[in-house]
Amino acid sequence: MNHVESAEIAKIMSASIAPVFLITGIASILSIMSLRYGRIIDRIRNLLREGPKLYQKEIGNDHLHRELRTLYRRARIMRVAIITEVFSIFIISLTIFAMFFSLSFDFDVKFGPQFLFIASLLSLMLGLGLFIQDYALSLACIENDMG
């Protein structure tokens, strides 16, 4: 194994740390998603507890059940969105590990880091697409309620 000098170590650290900035951005998105997921879950719990009292007999239980089904669907969408974002962070971590290992030990990992990074971006995009789908669904529910 070759001895790695200080300048090379700095280069290795710089190259393998760069994707960490992407993790920070995804973590911010993840925080927003988690808050939104929590609000949906709180609304479901509130409707399960207080729903029959909140909706008058004219509106009926059909509206309550429809709203609960929609909220449950939104919660499932947000859960998958959160999972894909966490998975993206995991893959970025693997990318950093592969890059660091490759540069530190002069071991050619071929295209591993590139494929991992592409996979993390695809996972990120999928999560963002689901996030947008939740927003669209929430607006559609409001439009249906308005008539």
N, C-alpha and C positions, 0 to 999 in steps of 0.2 A: 504494500500500500504506500502510495506517495505521501510525503509530508506536505501538508497544506500550509502555505504562508499566510500571514495576517492580511495582506492585500487580497488574496484569493478568498479568504474567509469573508471579508467585507463584501466582495462581489457575490459570493454564494448567498449570504444573508439578504442582500439587496434583491437578488433575483427571486428568492423563495418567499420573501415577505410581501412583495408587491400585491399578490392576490388578497392579502389581508384587508386591504381597503375595500374590496368588494364585499367581504364578510361584514364589515361595518355598515355598509349601505343596506345589505339584505337584512341585517339585524334591525335596522330602523323600520323597514317595511314590515318585518315580522312583528314588531311591537304594535304597529297600527292594526295589523290583521288580528292579533290576539285581543286587542281592545274591542274590535268589531265583533269578533266571535263571542266574547264575554257578554256584550250587549244583547246579542241574539239569544243566547242561552238565558240571560236574565229575563228577557221578554217572554220566552217560552214558559219559564217557571211562574212568572207573574200571571200569564193567561191561564195556566193550569190551575193556579190557586184562586184567582179572582175572576176568571173569564165569565162564568155563568152570571155573576153579579154585574159585571161591566156591560154585558150585552143585554139589551131589553128583549122582551119576548117578540117584538115586531121583527127584530133582526134575526133572532133565532140562533140555534146551535150550529147550523150549517156554516154561517159566516165564521164562527169561532173555530170550527174544525178546519175550514179552508185556510184560515190565517195560521193555525198551528202547523198544518202540513207544509205551508210555504216557508214558515220560519225554520221548520226542521230541515227542509231541503236546503235552505240557505246555510244552516249550521253545518250540514254535511259538505257543502261546497267550500266553506271557509276552513273546515278541518283538513280537507285535502289540499287546499292552497297553503295552509301552514305547514303541512307535512312536506310538500314539495320545496318550500323555501328552506326548511331545516335540512332536507336532503341536499339541496344546493350547497349549503354551508359545509355539510359533511364532505361532499365531493371536492369542494375547493380546498378543504383541509387535506384531503388525499393528494390533490395536485401539489400543494406546498410540500408535503412529505416527499413525494416522488421527485420533485425538482431539487430539494435539498439533498436527498439521498444520491441522486444522479450527479450533482455537482460536487458533493463532498467526497464521494468515494470513486469518482471518475468511472462511473458505471453507466453505460448507455441504456436508458430505459425506452429507447426507440421513441414511439409516438405517444406513450402513456400520458404524460402531462397534458399534451394537446387534446387528446380525446377526453380526459377527465374534465378539463376546463370547458370544452364544448358541452359536455353532459351537464355540467353545473349551470351553464348559461341556459340550456334548454329547460332544465328544471326550474330555474328562476322565471323564465318566460311563461311556462305552464302555470306556475303559481300566480303570476300577475294576471294572466288571462282569466283564471278562476276568480280572482279578486274583482276584476271588471264584471264578470258574469254575476257575481253577488250584487254589485251595485245596480246592474240592469234589472235583475230580478226584484230588488227592493223597490225600485221606481215603478216597475210594472204592477206590483201589488198595490201601490198607492193609486195608480191610475185606474185599476179595477175597482177599488173602493170608492173612487169619486164618481163612478158611473159610467 
